[in-house]
Amino acid sequence: MVVPEFVKPVEILLVEDNPGDVRLTKEALKEAKVINHLTVLKDGVEALAFLRREGQYANAPRPHLILLDLNLPKKDGREVLAEIKDDEKLKRIPVVVLTTSQDEQDVLKTYHLHANCYITKPVDLEQFMTVVKSIEDFWLGIVVLPVNGNHMRREV
C-alpha cells in the first residue's frame, strides 16, 4: 500500500514477550484500515527505556497507544503501568492491558494504576483476532487521542 506523505501512521507500542501473540497482533493490525506503525518490545525495562527515549531509543517515536501484557520479564506490566502513569510526559498515553490473566486482583490493581482498559486474551485464534480488531476500531477509529498536547482525529 502506498501511503500519501501527509498521512502519518498511528504509533502503537506492543509490550509482549510471547512470539505467538506478537504474530497474531501484527496480523490483526495488518488487516486494519488504519495506517499504523507497530513497535514490539519484549520486556518492561526495554519498554520504559523506549518510552523515556533513553540510550538506543533516543529518537523513538512517542506512541499514541500502548498494548501492555502483565506477565513480562525483567519488569512486569504492573510496574511498567505504574511508572507510565506516574510520569508527567507519559501518563496521557492510553494503556490497554492485554493479558491472559483473569485474576480479579490483577483487574483491580491495573485499574487502580490507571489502565485505560483491561482485556483478557482469548485462547481461540479467531477470537484473538476479533479482540485486536476491536481495540483498533475503538482506540484508533473512534477515540480522539492526545498527541504532544494536541488532539489527533483519525478517519474511519
C-alpha angles and dihedrals in degrees: 000000000000112000118208108241093238092061112086117202120242108253113229125184115203114193103193134135098193109094092203093055091046090053093048093047091050090049093050093047091047090060092053129107094226116090107234143170114215123204115191122201124178105209142032097246092055091046093055092046088052093048093047091045093235128162113332089008096061091121097037116142116247107248121234090207136019123208105198130190115206100214103066133148123251095011120017125230094257091059092045091050092049092051093046093051092045092053115089092211095049108031096091093059107104112243119204111194106216109181146141092237116109092176112136090219091057090051092049094044095049092050089046086055089052101256109172092224142346122223127180111220112241116231092219114089096223093048091048090054090048092051093051091046090051091051090051094045092051104037098035102029108036109019121077106228126203116241118189089333093311129099123253120200120191125206114238 
